[in-house]
Amino acid sequence: MNPYMKSSAGNPVALKNRVAPSPSKRKTNPFGAGNSASGSYGVPKAPKKTGQKSLRNSISQINIAPSKIILWSLVLGVLGFVYITHVFTTQQLLQEVNQVQREFERVQIIHEDRSLTHDRLTGPAEVFTRARALGYQDSGPANHVIIIGD
């Protein structure tokens, strides 16, 4: 025996000194049954039911077949694969949409520039300049008054 550790289990003097509870302090069942779990001395009471099950008891009572676990794993794997594929195709489609939008804006700028050039070539100032270069004369404003006779 280790000299640094002392236990009363190996000491016969300590066993003699142990005092048992007196019969008056013992719990007795008021209904007369001396060996019931609720009132007899030395018998552990049944655990109280509180309405909440412990997590360990709940998990240990679940019976799931391994084939169902494998089936659900496969289903979740397929759904995950479909989701990831969807995300990548959506990103690729977004890149294509952004590229088409940039191209549209570039073509729109070119169209506006050419439209402005066309308006300059067909505008009144350009028409009068070309007419003078070809020898036509500006008649000026029309101040002709038309008199309707009575």
C-alpha positions in Angstrom: 0.0 0.0 0.0 1.2 3.5 -0.9 2.2 5.4 2.3 1.0 8.7 0.8 -2.5 7.6 0.0 -4.8 6.5 2.8 -8.2 4.9 2.4 -10.7 3.8 5.0 -11.6 0.7 3.0 -8.4 -1.1 4.0 -8.5 0.1 7.6 -10.6 -2.3 9.9 -10.8 0.4 12.6 -12.5 2.8 10.2 -15.1 0.2 9.3 -16.0 -0.4 12.9 -16.4 3.4 13.5 -19.0 3.7 10.7 -22.4 4.5 12.2 -25.5 3.1 10.5 -28.5 5.4 10.6 -31.0 4.7 13.3 -34.3 3.0 12.4 -36.2 6.2 13.3 -34.3 8.2 10.6 -34.9 5.5 7.9 -37.4 6.4 5.3 -40.4 4.2 5.4 -43.2 3.9 2.9 -46.5 5.3 4.4 -48.4 2.7 2.4 -46.7 -0.3 4.1 -44.6 -1.6 1.3 -41.2 -1.8 2.8 -39.2 -2.6 -0.4 -40.6 -0.1 -2.8 -38.2 2.1 -4.7 -39.7 5.3 -3.5 -39.5 4.8 0.3 -37.1 2.0 1.2 -33.7 2.7 2.6 -30.7 1.7 0.5 -32.6 1.3 -2.8 -32.0 4.1 -5.3 -35.0 6.0 -6.4 -36.1 6.0 -10.0 -34.9 9.1 -11.9 -37.5 11.9 -12.1 -39.0 12.4 -15.4 -38.9 16.1 -16.3 -40.5 15.9 -19.8 -37.2 16.7 -21.5 -35.2 13.8 -22.9 -31.5 14.0 -22.9 -29.7 14.4 -26.2 -27.8 11.2 -25.7 -31.0 9.2 -25.1 -32.7 10.8 -28.1 -29.8 10.0 -30.4 -29.4 6.4 -29.1 -33.1 5.7 -29.8 -32.9 6.8 -33.4 -32.8 3.8 -35.7 -31.8 4.6 -39.3 -30.8 2.0 -41.7 -27.4 2.4 -43.4 -29.0 2.2 -46.8 -31.1 5.2 -46.1 -28.0 7.2 -44.9 -26.2 6.2 -48.1 -29.3 7.1 -50.2 -29.6 10.5 -48.5 -25.9 11.2 -48.9 -26.1 10.5 -52.6 -29.2 12.7 -53.0 -27.5 15.5 -51.1 -24.3 15.0 -53.2 -26.3 15.3 -56.5 -28.1 18.4 -55.3 -24.8 20.0 -54.2 -23.3 19.2 -57.7 -26.4 20.7 -59.4 -26.1 23.8 -57.2 -22.4 24.3 -57.9 -22.9 23.7 -61.6 -25.7 26.3 -61.6 -23.5 28.9 -59.8 -20.7 28.4 -62.4 -23.0 28.6 -65.4 -24.6 31.7 -63.9 -21.2 33.4 -63.5 -20.3 32.5 -67.1 -23.6 33.9 -68.3 -23.0 37.1 -66.3 -19.6 37.6 -68.0 -21.2 37.1 -71.4 -23.9 39.6 -70.6 -21.3 42.2 -69.4 -19.3 41.7 -72.6 -22.4 42.2 -74.8 -23.4 45.3 -72.8 -19.9 46.8 -73.4 -20.1 46.0 -77.1 -23.6 47.6 -77.2 -22.3 50.8 -75.6 -19.4 50.9 -78.0 -21.7 50.5 -81.0 -24.1 53.1 -79.6 -21.2 55.7 -79.3 -20.2 55.0 -82.9 -23.9 55.4 -84.1 -24.2 58.7 -82.3 -21.0 60.0 -83.8 -22.0 59.0 -87.3 -25.5 60.4 -86.8 -23.9 63.7 -85.7 -21.7 63.7 -88.8 -24.8 63.0 -91.0 -26.7 65.9 -89.4 -23.8 68.2 -90.1 -23.7 67.1 -93.8 -27.4 67.5 -94.3 -28.0 70.5 -92.1 -29.1 73.9 -93.5 -25.7 75.6 -93.0 -23.9 72.9 -95.1 -26.6 72.9 -97.7 -26.4 76.7 -98.2 -22.6 76.5 -98.3 -22.6 73.9 -101.0 -25.3 75.8 -103.0 -23.2 78.9 -103.0 -20.2 76.9 -104.2 -22.3 75.6 -107.1 -23.4 79.1 -108.1 -26.8 79.3 -106.6 -27.9 82.5 -105.1 -29.8 83.0 -101.8 -33.2 84.6 -102.5 -33.4 86.0 -99.0 -36.5 86.0 -96.9 -39.8 85.9 -98.7 -41.4 89.3 -98.1 -44.0 89.0 -100.8 -47.3 90.2 -99.6 -50.3 88.6 -101.3 -53.3 90.9 -101.5 -56.6 89.3 -102.1 -58.9 91.7 -103.9 -62.5 92.3 -103.1 
